[in-house]
Amino acid sequence: MDFSGANLNFSLLLPEIALAISGFAILLFGVTKRGKDFGFGLGLLGLLAALAFTVQQWGSLETGFFGMVTKDGFSSLFNLIFLMGGVISIMISRSYLISKGIDKPEYYALILFSILGMMVMASTYDMIIIFLGLEIMSIPLYVLAGFNRKDPKSNEAGIKYFIMGAFASGFLLYGIALVYGAGATTDLRLIAANFHSLAQSSPMFLYAGAALILIGFGFKVAAVPFHMWAPDVYQGAPTPVTAFFSVGPKAAGFAALMRILAFGFDSMDEIQPILWTLAVLTMVVGNLLALFQDNIKRMLAYSSIAHAGYILVALTVGGESAVASGMYYLLGYTFINLGAFAILTILDTRDGTDSRFSEINGMAARHPYLASLLAIFMFSLAGFPPTAGFFGKLYIFSGAVDSGFIWLAIIGVMTSFVSVYYYMRVVVYCFFNKSDHPFAQVSLNPYLMVALLITAVGAIGLGVLPSFWIDLSRQAFASFL
Amino acid sequence: MFESQILTWLTFLPLAGAFALLLVKKENVKVIKAIAIATAGIEMLLSFALYASFDVGVTRMQFVINLPWVEQFGINYHLGIDGLSLLLIVMTTILTFLAILSSWRSVTKSVRGYYFSMLFLLTGMIGVFVALDLFVFYVFWEVMLVPMYFLIGIWGGLKRIYASIKFVLFTMFGSLLMLVALLYIYFAYYTQTGVHTFDLIALYSLNLPFGAQSWVYLAFALAFAIKVPIWPLHTWLPDAHVQAPTAGSVILAGVLLKMGTYGFLRICLPMFPEASIHYAPLMVGLALIGIVYGAFVAMVQKDIKSLVAFSSVSHMGFVMLGIFALNTQGMQGAVLQMLNHGITTGALFLIVGMIYERRHTRMISDFGGIAKVMPVFSAFFLIATLSSIGLPLTNGFVGEFMILLGAFKANWIYGTIAATGVILAAIYMLWMFQRVIWGKITHKENENLKDLTGLEKAVLIPLVVLIFWIGLAPNAMFKRMEPAVANILHIVRQADNAPEFFSAQDGEEEFNQDLANTPVDQQLNQSQENEHQSETLTQ
């Protein structure tokens, strides 16, 4: 084999390497008695190191390892989303895990490996590497979903997620195989370059492959009608794990979809009707079903389905401003949703709670600041200005209106109108209702405070001063053309 | 410095005050109240300074500040005011100050949160009136919902949760469609000029084909009509007004409803003139139904507060009628009536709140003969009632008279139907007043009611002064609003002269007749208006 053009540049992979090393270090130290306590610290260290390397890589555009690894603005932005999500997730996990008696070092290692997989997914043009990343990401997630072994619901979540995940992987792999059958390559750059000739020579393989790939990722990002697993898994998994689920894998799934659809299969116009059908279904079903939940975690599960619908609108429209708007939305959504889940985690840390709506009755009287933060996150999810949630939606819908998809934008705003009701319900329970019995005190630790601060600043900052992040998203898109 | 900074100060000072409240311990109720009152007071003084330094008789926007905010989208932090916004701003700061003052005793539940919401709300309201960038406008328009939602939901009456959600959902429904329409005109303007901008004044020059204009107009009109509210979109209003705490009702009726009519004047008419003319009969029709319907429903109310609430539907119908009469008298009357309604209805809600605090009921049948035990209260009540009816010498008369003048000129049927609203108003208001105030004391509980305290008088006196000041010398108001009104009408008439609308019923001849038919002082206005027509908008 000729290695002259391989460009085995390991500095490209520094963020991934940092995560891998710290992940293994956690496992290694974890076997010793004293090393068990290092899980959290090492995990945080690894994530921050990876974050530092990502920032250092920013703006470079380099390909290595036989063209299998590409670091560009796109991968950097998504790495930032994954790593921020990881940092916040483990910060909110600690006290929850301790209180539930499941504070094991593996937890942090699994999060790190999973993020490693996401970063691999975002850093390549090769579908095989995307698949590799997907599996590296998913397997730790299956374990995480069932991490609370003593809780049958958590077990159920783990098994369910595993089966559906394996199913989805099958679709995806079959799709990749069909596309390979059409073009004898898994490299999206080659597919994009030769798309029209491929579409003429073997349309069946190419189109069926694309459809199967879309279905595979449809499962991963929980788009309707591939969403059935999400509410049960979200509800059953330990709350901080749910927090991580709702942002990390979703962002990674969309990162891969953007690379595949907005770049590799950009010339395939036939996929647009499929995409908008998915978008409409996802927005409508997600938002309508969220109305009828009496469990906040489950409600947020449906809401996260609905938010996937908005990003699908961005993908449907395609082109620079739309894809960039999807990235911006994911960035803001990461902060907002993690913030909401951070508070839910704090509440669930107390004993005997099941995140039902009635449990937050009268929370504002006891914890006004926490309740106000929860309200900010809810208003932001509902798309009130001047928050990240609003600007994200504005950005996405402006792309839709600009491209003539006015009806899609109208469906979008009408479904987000529906969402106002169920997000406001949280505020009603928290602020307006009185609690029958005294609201049990929650405990805060510095990590939780920092996590809340970061998410709140992100939720409002991205809405008030969006310019910087819009530029980043646009550069990210520009870099993969 | 003053010129360009004052609107920013005016907008964000209350927000700063709100956050200052968070530094105070929540048990420290007196300090919290003091900070809130001081903030609202300084805000009011600032608005007086604005009023004093406002250049009367100039069409262009004043105190303009225009800084880039989100450059990629052409969103600018663009603030500025004309006479229309000036008057509404001054009314807003006065009403908010009085509302906060009136809450001194009545609000005891989570005091810090209450004043935080009030001040936050003030920022939102001022923001709507000073915004000259559609994006900025939309942000404030939505932001304002949040504190109002909390005010109704936490400090409201028994059905407060239902009322608060209904309020938010109704408003959101309209404003989300408005958002799509807003994006549409943003891109339409880009297609025409190659410039990405949300700048309101720039967008005035947008030339949409009639079909597109209709849709966009209807989307905006829906959002504003819900806010006004125009029949049949008014159903949120009685719930919200009745359930809200007194200060909340004052702000809701006094200021929030005006945002709807302000939206029509600032955005709908100048931006979509052809559609505005085309749909004017529809809007007038709905306004007329609102006037009569609101009055009849108010008549049968048993609760004083819901009576006042339904009277708002009727009165706001007058304002809409004045605007869509599309002539100088009507529109000037409408603007004046916006102020009047804020002052009068604000006073009425405050008065209802005062009696409610004493008796914990608002049912008309629980009162009677109040004049004997509370003479001062009854005097204030009488003045507010008469102003609401539109008795000469009070502010209500001038506004309604001008609107009717405009309505008769547009079409005598409009005027006739609207005039019945005036009569009906006299019936329901005076009948209610008679049952509550006059006669013998029918309930024992009412025998020992205490008359108004010094604080309560202090809250009502400024409103009474305004009632008579505007009633006796409305020219101060007309002088300030006139260039703005003339400018809006100028833009609408220009569109009306476009060939395809030349044959329209309310065509240009009628506007020329304006001069012949109007009283002398109106002719004065008219001629000034013509001068303004030659001025072009800068900024």
Interface residues (C-beta under 8 A of the other chain):
Chain A: A364 A365 P368 F379 F384 P385 P386 F390 L394 F397 S398 V401 D402 I406 A409 I410 V413 M414 S416 F417 V420 Y421 M424 V427 V428 F431 F432 N433 P466 S467 I470 D471 R474
Chain B: K26 W69 V70 E71 Q72 F73 S110 G113 Y138 V139 E142 V143 L145 V146 Y149 F150 G153 I154 R160 I161 S164 I165 V168 L169 M172 F173 L176 L177 L179 V180 L183 Y184 Y186 F187
